[in-house]
Amino acid sequence: MIRTVSLCIFVLFFCCDILYSKELVTEDAYTVIDVSDGGSITGHVTCTGDAGAPSLDMYAGWELSKPSQVVSEKIVINRLNNGVRNAVVSLSNIEKGKKGVVPSVHPVIDQQMGIFLPRVTAILAGTTIDLLNGDEELHNVHTKSVRNQPFNFGMSYKQRISKDFDYPETVKLSCDIHKEYAWIVVFSNPYFDVTDRSGYFEICDIPEGTYELRVWHEELGKQEKEVIIQARKRENIAFVYE
């Protein structure tokens, strides 16, 4: 009976991860065209509510000599302007536009001081990410991705492993040894950005048209706004979490 209940709980959590991976990114048809007179979007994501940063107990019941306490990066807010860091902003319904360029230098996600850095990475499909362990202790990296090949492997100190992400999807990375995780958001087109430490973002070279601009944050949720893009014009958009 206990084994049956445990199995049901495992299946429930696994299915929740799969549903989360499909929530943000959809693989719509996308056609590459020349965009010589595109418009742009600049904007700011803020939070006016009481969103504190609770401490995170890194260790998950393991017998380690000195369990550390680090600050969670679930919600990072700039107290000078209420800007929200690590929010992913994208055009959710764009069907044609500029060609995306896969970076020749691989983005790096490093495990340092018991957390993944950066917390959120947004990439174009086809990008290779280098996973690194900068801590002098064992970590692991575990994904439950649906479209991209899932993986689960240990990471020793200074070990580096490269992984390809070829399909649009929201991928959650986790360490099963410690209570840490991060996000990789894979897009089929180049119209996306991650907010900086002050909460600002910019998306450029957008063809004329009407689009849905979407912001997603792992804790604060999702918002959408309609935006009309005109040639060589800049639109300024504000998202506010309350």
ChimeraX commands (.cxc) that place a marker at each C-alpha (Angstrom):
marker #1 position 0.00,0.00,0.00 radius 0.5
marker #1 position 2.81,2.41,0.97 radius 0.5
marker #1 position 4.65,1.57,-2.25 radius 0.5
marker #1 position 1.50,2.31,-4.30 radius 0.5
marker #1 position 1.02,5.70,-2.61 radius 0.5
marker #1 position 4.68,6.60,-3.15 radius 0.5
marker #1 position 4.42,5.69,-6.81 radius 0.5
marker #1 position 1.31,7.87,-7.23 radius 0.5
marker #1 position 3.06,10.84,-5.60 radius 0.5
marker #1 position 6.08,10.39,-7.90 radius 0.5
marker #1 position 3.87,10.25,-11.00 radius 0.5
marker #1 position 1.98,13.38,-9.85 radius 0.5
marker #1 position 5.18,15.42,-9.43 radius 0.5
marker #1 position 6.61,14.15,-12.73 radius 0.5
marker #1 position 3.43,15.11,-14.60 radius 0.5
marker #1 position 3.45,18.57,-13.00 radius 0.5
marker #1 position 6.99,19.13,-14.28 radius 0.5
marker #1 position 5.93,18.06,-17.77 radius 0.5
marker #1 position 2.95,20.44,-17.76 radius 0.5
marker #1 position 5.21,23.26,-16.55 radius 0.5
marker #1 position 7.64,22.57,-19.39 radius 0.5
marker #1 position 4.85,23.13,-21.94 radius 0.5
marker #1 position 3.34,26.21,-20.30 radius 0.5
marker #1 position 5.56,29.02,-21.61 radius 0.5
marker #1 position 6.81,28.02,-25.05 radius 0.5
marker #1 position 4.83,26.81,-28.05 radius 0.5
marker #1 position 6.38,25.71,-31.32 radius 0.5
marker #1 position 4.56,27.89,-33.84 radius 0.5
marker #1 position 5.52,27.96,-37.53 radius 0.5
marker #1 position 8.15,30.65,-38.10 radius 0.5
marker #1 position 9.41,32.02,-41.42 radius 0.5
marker #1 position 12.65,33.97,-41.77 radius 0.5
marker #1 position 12.33,37.24,-43.72 radius 0.5
marker #1 position 14.46,40.33,-44.22 radius 0.5
marker #1 position 13.63,42.98,-41.60 radius 0.5
marker #1 position 15.23,46.25,-42.68 radius 0.5
marker #1 position 12.80,48.71,-41.10 radius 0.5
marker #1 position 11.58,46.87,-38.03 radius 0.5
marker #1 position 10.34,48.41,-34.83 radius 0.5
marker #1 position 11.41,47.64,-31.30 radius 0.5
marker #1 position 10.06,47.19,-27.79 radius 0.5
marker #1 position 11.70,48.40,-24.62 radius 0.5
marker #1 position 10.13,47.92,-21.26 radius 0.5
marker #1 position 10.24,47.47,-17.54 radius 0.5
marker #1 position 8.95,44.67,-15.31 radius 0.5
marker #1 position 8.23,45.71,-11.73 radius 0.5
marker #1 position 6.67,44.30,-8.58 radius 0.5
marker #1 position 4.82,46.56,-6.16 radius 0.5
marker #1 position 3.78,43.80,-3.78 radius 0.5
marker #1 position 5.60,42.47,-0.72 radius 0.5
marker #1 position 7.87,39.88,-2.34 radius 0.5
marker #1 position 10.61,39.00,0.09 radius 0.5
marker #1 position 13.59,36.72,-0.56 radius 0.5
marker #1 position 13.40,33.85,1.94 radius 0.5
marker #1 position 16.53,31.97,2.90 radius 0.5
marker #1 position 17.04,28.62,1.20 radius 0.5
marker #1 position 18.27,25.59,3.11 radius 0.5
marker #1 position 20.53,24.03,0.49 radius 0.5
marker #1 position 20.79,20.55,1.88 radius 0.5
marker #1 position 18.04,17.99,1.45 radius 0.5
marker #1 position 18.51,15.85,4.56 radius 0.5
marker #1 position 22.10,14.90,3.77 radius 0.5
marker #1 position 24.58,14.52,6.63 radius 0.5
marker #1 position 27.03,17.28,5.85 radius 0.5
marker #1 position 29.27,18.89,8.43 radius 0.5
marker #1 position 28.13,22.48,7.92 radius 0.5
marker #1 position 24.86,23.05,6.06 radius 0.5
marker #1 position 24.90,26.54,4.53 radius 0.5
marker #1 position 22.20,29.13,4.21 radius 0.5
marker #1 position 21.99,31.08,0.97 radius 0.5
marker #1 position 19.45,33.59,-0.28 radius 0.5
marker #1 position 16.87,32.19,-2.68 radius 0.5
marker #1 position 16.80,33.71,-6.15 radius 0.5
marker #1 position 13.15,32.86,-6.75 radius 0.5
marker #1 position 12.28,36.55,-6.60 radius 0.5
marker #1 position 14.98,39.20,-7.06 radius 0.5
marker #1 position 13.74,42.79,-6.90 radius 0.5
marker #1 position 15.75,45.97,-7.27 radius 0.5
marker #1 position 14.68,48.03,-4.27 radius 0.5
marker #1 position 15.63,51.29,-6.03 radius 0.5
marker #1 position 13.00,50.95,-8.78 radius 0.5
marker #1 position 11.07,47.73,-7.93 radius 0.5
marker #1 position 12.49,46.12,-11.08 radius 0.5
marker #1 position 12.11,42.34,-11.32 radius 0.5
marker #1 position 15.15,40.37,-12.44 radius 0.5
marker #1 position 14.98,37.06,-14.36 radius 0.5
marker #1 position 11.58,37.58,-15.98 radius 0.5
marker #1 position 11.36,36.18,-19.52 radius 0.5
marker #1 position 9.71,38.48,-22.07 radius 0.5
marker #1 position 8.75,37.25,-25.55 radius 0.5
marker #1 position 6.46,37.72,-28.54 radius 0.5
marker #1 position 4.18,34.72,-28.24 radius 0.5
marker #1 position 2.46,34.78,-31.64 radius 0.5
marker #1 position 5.05,36.03,-34.14 radius 0.5
marker #1 position 5.05,34.00,-37.37 radius 0.5
marker #1 position 7.79,35.68,-39.40 radius 0.5
marker #1 position 10.80,37.86,-38.73 radius 0.5
marker #1 position 14.57,38.07,-38.58 radius 0.5
marker #1 position 16.86,35.08,-38.55 radius 0.5
marker #1 position 17.99,33.92,-35.16 radius 0.5
marker #1 position 21.70,33.40,-34.57 radius 0.5
marker #1 position 22.90,30.54,-32.39 radius 0.5
marker #1 position 25.87,31.83,-30.35 radius 0.5
marker #1 position 29.26,30.36,-31.21 radius 0.5
marker #1 position 30.34,30.85,-27.59 radius 0.5
marker #1 position 28.21,28.57,-25.45 radius 0.5
marker #1 position 26.20,30.12,-22.60 radius 0.5
marker #1 position 27.35,28.78,-19.23 radius 0.5
marker #1 position 25.27,27.73,-16.23 radius 0.5
marker #1 position 27.53,27.36,-13.21 radius 0.5
marker #1 position 26.81,25.81,-9.82 radius 0.5
marker #1 position 28.38,28.15,-7.28 radius 0.5
marker #1 position 27.77,28.46,-3.54 radius 0.5
marker #1 position 24.99,25.91,-3.82 radius 0.5
marker #1 position 22.92,27.66,-6.48 radius 0.5
marker #1 position 22.71,27.71,-10.28 radius 0.5
marker #1 position 24.06,30.88,-11.90 radius 0.5
marker #1 position 22.32,32.35,-13.77 radius 0.5
marker #1 position 18.93,31.39,-12.41 radius 0.5
marker #1 position 17.15,31.88,-15.76 radius 0.5
marker #1 position 18.61,31.45,-19.24 radius 0.5
marker #1 position 16.66,32.09,-22.47 radius 0.5
marker #1 position 18.09,30.67,-25.69 radius 0.5
marker #1 position 17.31,30.00,-29.33 radius 0.5
marker #1 position 16.60,26.39,-30.30 radius 0.5
marker #1 position 19.83,24.75,-31.45 radius 0.5
marker #1 position 21.96,26.36,-28.76 radius 0.5
marker #1 position 24.51,24.37,-26.77 radius 0.5
marker #1 position 24.82,25.17,-23.07 radius 0.5
marker #1 position 27.89,24.37,-20.98 radius 0.5
marker #1 position 27.06,23.13,-17.47 radius 0.5
marker #1 position 29.80,23.70,-14.90 radius 0.5
marker #1 position 30.36,22.86,-11.24 radius 0.5
marker #1 position 32.34,25.62,-9.53 radius 0.5
marker #1 position 31.86,24.21,-6.02 radius 0.5
marker #1 position 34.34,21.94,-4.28 radius 0.5
marker #1 position 31.66,19.34,-3.66 radius 0.5
marker #1 position 29.49,16.98,-5.64 radius 0.5
marker #1 position 26.42,18.33,-7.43 radius 0.5
marker #1 position 24.16,16.81,-10.04 radius 0.5
marker #1 position 22.06,18.24,-12.87 radius 0.5
marker #1 position 18.66,16.68,-13.52 radius 0.5
marker #1 position 16.04,17.64,-16.11 radius 0.5
marker #1 position 12.57,16.25,-16.83 radius 0.5
marker #1 position 12.27,17.81,-20.26 radius 0.5
marker #1 position 9.74,16.52,-22.78 radius 0.5
marker #1 position 10.95,17.59,-26.23 radius 0.5
marker #1 position 14.65,17.85,-25.47 radius 0.5
marker #1 position 16.56,14.80,-24.29 radius 0.5
marker #1 position 16.28,14.61,-20.47 radius 0.5
marker #1 position 19.42,13.90,-18.49 radius 0.5
marker #1 position 20.64,13.27,-14.95 radius 0.5
marker #1 position 24.33,13.14,-14.11 radius 0.5
marker #1 position 26.72,13.92,-11.28 radius 0.5
marker #1 position 29.05,16.91,-11.47 radius 0.5
marker #1 position 32.41,16.91,-9.68 radius 0.5
marker #1 position 34.45,20.05,-8.96 radius 0.5
marker #1 position 35.36,21.99,-12.13 radius 0.5
marker #1 position 33.65,19.43,-14.35 radius 0.5
marker #1 position 32.10,20.85,-17.53 radius 0.5
marker #1 position 29.47,19.08,-19.66 radius 0.5
marker #1 position 27.90,20.43,-22.86 radius 0.5
marker #1 position 24.24,19.81,-23.72 radius 0.5
marker #1 position 22.24,20.72,-26.83 radius 0.5
marker #1 position 18.73,22.16,-26.63 radius 0.5
marker #1 position 17.17,21.77,-30.06 radius 0.5
marker #1 position 13.45,22.19,-29.42 radius 0.5
marker #1 position 11.27,24.98,-27.93 radius 0.5
marker #1 position 10.45,24.16,-24.34 radius 0.5
marker #1 position 10.74,25.42,-20.77 radius 0.5
marker #1 position 13.27,23.18,-19.03 radius 0.5
marker #1 position 13.72,23.02,-15.27 radius 0.5
marker #1 position 17.20,22.10,-14.04 radius 0.5
marker #1 position 17.49,20.74,-10.53 radius 0.5
marker #1 position 20.13,19.35,-8.21 radius 0.5
marker #1 position 18.86,16.31,-6.32 radius 0.5
marker #1 position 21.65,16.57,-3.75 radius 0.5
marker #1 position 20.80,20.16,-2.79 radius 0.5
marker #1 position 17.61,22.20,-2.95 radius 0.5
marker #1 position 18.55,24.24,-5.98 radius 0.5
marker #1 position 17.14,24.67,-9.45 radius 0.5
marker #1 position 17.20,26.92,-12.50 radius 0.5
marker #1 position 15.35,27.41,-15.78 radius 0.5
marker #1 position 16.27,27.21,-19.45 radius 0.5
marker #1 position 13.63,28.66,-21.79 radius 0.5
marker #1 position 14.13,27.57,-25.41 radius 0.5
marker #1 position 12.49,29.58,-28.20 radius 0.5
marker #1 position 11.92,28.87,-31.90 radius 0.5
marker #1 position 12.52,32.52,-32.85 radius 0.5
marker #1 position 14.84,35.31,-31.62 radius 0.5
marker #1 position 12.19,37.65,-30.21 radius 0.5
marker #1 position 12.80,37.26,-26.48 radius 0.5
marker #1 position 14.81,38.73,-23.63 radius 0.5
marker #1 position 15.46,38.20,-19.91 radius 0.5
marker #1 position 15.11,41.22,-17.65 radius 0.5
marker #1 position 18.33,42.60,-16.20 radius 0.5
marker #1 position 19.05,43.42,-12.56 radius 0.5
marker #1 position 16.94,46.58,-12.84 radius 0.5
marker #1 position 14.01,44.84,-14.55 radius 0.5
marker #1 position 14.54,46.23,-18.05 radius 0.5
marker #1 position 14.27,44.38,-21.37 radius 0.5
marker #1 position 14.54,45.12,-25.10 radius 0.5
marker #1 position 13.40,43.27,-28.23 radius 0.5
marker #1 position 14.51,44.67,-31.61 radius 0.5
marker #1 position 13.97,44.30,-35.38 radius 0.5
marker #1 position 10.30,43.37,-35.20 radius 0.5
marker #1 position 8.22,43.44,-38.42 radius 0.5
marker #1 position 5.18,45.72,-38.48 radius 0.5
marker #1 position 2.11,44.09,-37.00 radius 0.5
marker #1 position 0.07,43.39,-33.89 radius 0.5
marker #1 position 1.53,40.94,-31.39 radius 0.5
marker #1 position 1.01,39.48,-27.95 radius 0.5
marker #1 position 3.89,40.41,-25.66 radius 0.5
marker #1 position 4.24,37.95,-22.81 radius 0.5
marker #1 position 6.18,38.08,-19.57 radius 0.5
marker #1 position 6.77,35.00,-17.42 radius 0.5
marker #1 position 8.30,34.75,-13.97 radius 0.5
marker #1 position 8.71,31.48,-12.10 radius 0.5
marker #1 position 7.03,32.80,-8.91 radius 0.5
marker #1 position 5.05,35.86,-10.00 radius 0.5
marker #1 position 3.36,34.18,-12.95 radius 0.5
marker #1 position 2.47,35.27,-16.47 radius 0.5
marker #1 position 1.04,38.42,-18.04 radius 0.5
marker #1 position 0.25,39.39,-21.64 radius 0.5
marker #1 position -0.29,42.68,-23.44 radius 0.5
marker #1 position -1.16,43.52,-27.02 radius 0.5
marker #1 position 1.45,45.66,-28.75 radius 0.5
marker #1 position 1.29,47.33,-32.18 radius 0.5
marker #1 position 4.64,47.62,-33.93 radius 0.5
marker #1 position 5.30,50.28,-36.56 radius 0.5
marker #1 position 8.34,50.58,-38.83 radius 0.5
marker #1 position 11.33,52.20,-37.14 radius 0.5
marker #1 position 9.24,53.07,-34.07 radius 0.5
marker #1 position 9.90,52.10,-30.48 radius 0.5
marker #1 position 7.15,51.01,-28.11 radius 0.5
marker #1 position 7.63,51.22,-24.37 radius 0.5
marker #1 position 5.74,48.61,-22.34 radius 0.5
marker #1 position 5.41,48.26,-18.58 radius 0.5
marker #1 position 4.42,45.07,-16.75 radius 0.5
marker #1 position 3.49,45.39,-13.09 radius 0.5
marker #1 position 3.11,42.49,-10.64 radius 0.5
marker #1 position 1.08,43.41,-7.57 radius 0.5
marker link #1:1,2 radius 0.2
marker link #1:2,3 radius 0.2
marker link #1:3,4 radius 0.2
marker link #1:4,5 radius 0.2
marker link #1:5,6 radius 0.2
marker link #1:6,7 radius 0.2
marker link #1:7,8 radius 0.2
marker link #1:8,9 radius 0.2
marker link #1:9,10 radius 0.2
marker link #1:10,11 radius 0.2
marker link #1:11,12 radius 0.2
marker link #1:12,13 radius 0.2
marker link #1:13,14 radius 0.2
marker link #1:14,15 radius 0.2
marker link #1:15,16 radius 0.2
marker link #1:16,17 radius 0.2
marker link #1:17,18 radius 0.2
marker link #1:18,19 radius 0.2
marker link #1:19,20 radius 0.2
marker link #1:20,21 radius 0.2
marker link #1:21,22 radius 0.2
marker link #1:22,23 radius 0.2
marker link #1:23,24 radius 0.2
marker link #1:24,25 radius 0.2
marker link #1:25,26 radius 0.2
marker link #1:26,27 radius 0.2
marker link #1:27,28 radius 0.2
marker link #1:28,29 radius 0.2
marker link #1:29,30 radius 0.2
marker link #1:30,31 radius 0.2
marker link #1:31,32 radius 0.2
marker link #1:32,33 radius 0.2
marker link #1:33,34 radius 0.2
marker link #1:34,35 radius 0.2
marker link #1:35,36 radius 0.2
marker link #1:36,37 radius 0.2
marker link #1:37,38 radius 0.2
marker link #1:38,39 radius 0.2
marker link #1:39,40 radius 0.2
marker link #1:40,41 radius 0.2
marker link #1:41,42 radius 0.2
marker link #1:42,43 radius 0.2
marker link #1:43,44 radius 0.2
marker link #1:44,45 radius 0.2
marker link #1:45,46 radius 0.2
marker link #1:46,47 radius 0.2
marker link #1:47,48 radius 0.2
marker link #1:48,49 radius 0.2
marker link #1:49,50 radius 0.2
marker link #1:50,51 radius 0.2
marker link #1:51,52 radius 0.2
marker link #1:52,53 radius 0.2
marker link #1:53,54 radius 0.2
marker link #1:54,55 radius 0.2
marker link #1:55,56 radius 0.2
marker link #1:56,57 radius 0.2
marker link #1:57,58 radius 0.2
marker link #1:58,59 radius 0.2
marker link #1:59,60 radius 0.2
marker link #1:60,61 radius 0.2
marker link #1:61,62 radius 0.2
marker link #1:62,63 radius 0.2
marker link #1:63,64 radius 0.2
marker link #1:64,65 radius 0.2
marker link #1:65,66 radius 0.2
marker link #1:66,67 radius 0.2
marker link #1:67,68 radius 0.2
marker link #1:68,69 radius 0.2
marker link #1:69,70 radius 0.2
marker link #1:70,71 radius 0.2
marker link #1:71,72 radius 0.2
marker link #1:72,73 radius 0.2
marker link #1:73,74 radius 0.2
marker link #1:74,75 radius 0.2
marker link #1:75,76 radius 0.2
marker link #1:76,77 radius 0.2
marker link #1:77,78 radius 0.2
marker link #1:78,79 radius 0.2
marker link #1:79,80 radius 0.2
marker link #1:80,81 radius 0.2
marker link #1:81,82 radius 0.2
marker link #1:82,83 radius 0.2
marker link #1:83,84 radius 0.2
marker link #1:84,85 radius 0.2
marker link #1:85,86 radius 0.2
marker link #1:86,87 radius 0.2
marker link #1:87,88 radius 0.2
marker link #1:88,89 radius 0.2
marker link #1:89,90 radius 0.2
marker link #1:90,91 radius 0.2
marker link #1:91,92 radius 0.2
marker link #1:92,93 radius 0.2
marker link #1:93,94 radius 0.2
marker link #1:94,95 radius 0.2
marker link #1:95,96 radius 0.2
marker link #1:96,97 radius 0.2
marker link #1:97,98 radius 0.2
marker link #1:98,99 radius 0.2
marker link #1:99,100 radius 0.2
marker link #1:100,101 radius 0.2
marker link #1:101,102 radius 0.2
marker link #1:102,103 radius 0.2
marker link #1:103,104 radius 0.2
marker link #1:104,105 radius 0.2
marker link #1:105,106 radius 0.2
marker link #1:106,107 radius 0.2
marker link #1:107,108 radius 0.2
marker link #1:108,109 radius 0.2
marker link #1:109,110 radius 0.2
marker link #1:110,111 radius 0.2
marker link #1:111,112 radius 0.2
marker link #1:112,113 radius 0.2
marker link #1:113,114 radius 0.2
marker link #1:114,115 radius 0.2
marker link #1:115,116 radius 0.2
marker link #1:116,117 radius 0.2
marker link #1:117,118 radius 0.2
marker link #1:118,119 radius 0.2
marker link #1:119,120 radius 0.2
marker link #1:120,121 radius 0.2
marker link #1:121,122 radius 0.2
marker link #1:122,123 radius 0.2
marker link #1:123,124 radius 0.2
marker link #1:124,125 radius 0.2
marker link #1:125,126 radius 0.2
marker link #1:126,127 radius 0.2
marker link #1:127,128 radius 0.2
marker link #1:128,129 radius 0.2
marker link #1:129,130 radius 0.2
marker link #1:130,131 radius 0.2
marker link #1:131,132 radius 0.2
marker link #1:132,133 radius 0.2
marker link #1:133,134 radius 0.2
marker link #1:134,135 radius 0.2
marker link #1:135,136 radius 0.2
marker link #1:136,137 radius 0.2
marker link #1:137,138 radius 0.2
marker link #1:138,139 radius 0.2
marker link #1:139,140 radius 0.2
marker link #1:140,141 radius 0.2
marker link #1:141,142 radius 0.2
marker link #1:142,143 radius 0.2
marker link #1:143,144 radius 0.2
marker link #1:144,145 radius 0.2
marker link #1:145,146 radius 0.2
marker link #1:146,147 radius 0.2
marker link #1:147,148 radius 0.2
marker link #1:148,149 radius 0.2
marker link #1:149,150 radius 0.2
marker link #1:150,151 radius 0.2
marker link #1:151,152 radius 0.2
marker link #1:152,153 radius 0.2
marker link #1:153,154 radius 0.2
marker link #1:154,155 radius 0.2
marker link #1:155,156 radius 0.2
marker link #1:156,157 radius 0.2
marker link #1:157,158 radius 0.2
marker link #1:158,159 radius 0.2
marker link #1:159,160 radius 0.2
marker link #1:160,161 radius 0.2
marker link #1:161,162 radius 0.2
marker link #1:162,163 radius 0.2
marker link #1:163,164 radius 0.2
marker link #1:164,165 radius 0.2
marker link #1:165,166 radius 0.2
marker link #1:166,167 radius 0.2
marker link #1:167,168 radius 0.2
marker link #1:168,169 radius 0.2
marker link #1:169,170 radius 0.2
marker link #1:170,171 radius 0.2
marker link #1:171,172 radius 0.2
marker link #1:172,173 radius 0.2
marker link #1:173,174 radius 0.2
marker link #1:174,175 radius 0.2
marker link #1:175,176 radius 0.2
marker link #1:176,177 radius 0.2
marker link #1:177,178 radius 0.2
marker link #1:178,179 radius 0.2
marker link #1:179,180 radius 0.2
marker link #1:180,181 radius 0.2
marker link #1:181,182 radius 0.2
marker link #1:182,183 radius 0.2
marker link #1:183,184 radius 0.2
marker link #1:184,185 radius 0.2
marker link #1:185,186 radius 0.2
marker link #1:186,187 radius 0.2
marker link #1:187,188 radius 0.2
marker link #1:188,189 radius 0.2
marker link #1:189,190 radius 0.2
marker link #1:190,191 radius 0.2
marker link #1:191,192 radius 0.2
marker link #1:192,193 radius 0.2
marker link #1:193,194 radius 0.2
marker link #1:194,195 radius 0.2
marker link #1:195,196 radius 0.2
marker link #1:196,197 radius 0.2
marker link #1:197,198 radius 0.2
marker link #1:198,199 radius 0.2
marker link #1:199,200 radius 0.2
marker link #1:200,201 radius 0.2
marker link #1:201,202 radius 0.2
marker link #1:202,203 radius 0.2
marker link #1:203,204 radius 0.2
marker link #1:204,205 radius 0.2
marker link #1:205,206 radius 0.2
marker link #1:206,207 radius 0.2
marker link #1:207,208 radius 0.2
marker link #1:208,209 radius 0.2
marker link #1:209,210 radius 0.2
marker link #1:210,211 radius 0.2
marker link #1:211,212 radius 0.2
marker link #1:212,213 radius 0.2
marker link #1:213,214 radius 0.2
marker link #1:214,215 radius 0.2
marker link #1:215,216 radius 0.2
marker link #1:216,217 radius 0.2
marker link #1:217,218 radius 0.2
marker link #1:218,219 radius 0.2
marker link #1:219,220 radius 0.2
marker link #1:220,221 radius 0.2
marker link #1:221,222 radius 0.2
marker link #1:222,223 radius 0.2
marker link #1:223,224 radius 0.2
marker link #1:224,225 radius 0.2
marker link #1:225,226 radius 0.2
marker link #1:226,227 radius 0.2
marker link #1:227,228 radius 0.2
marker link #1:228,229 radius 0.2
marker link #1:229,230 radius 0.2
marker link #1:230,231 radius 0.2
marker link #1:231,232 radius 0.2
marker link #1:232,233 radius 0.2
marker link #1:233,234 radius 0.2
marker link #1:234,235 radius 0.2
marker link #1:235,236 radius 0.2
marker link #1:236,237 radius 0.2
marker link #1:237,238 radius 0.2
marker link #1:238,239 radius 0.2
marker link #1:239,240 radius 0.2
marker link #1:240,241 radius 0.2
marker link #1:241,242 radius 0.2
view
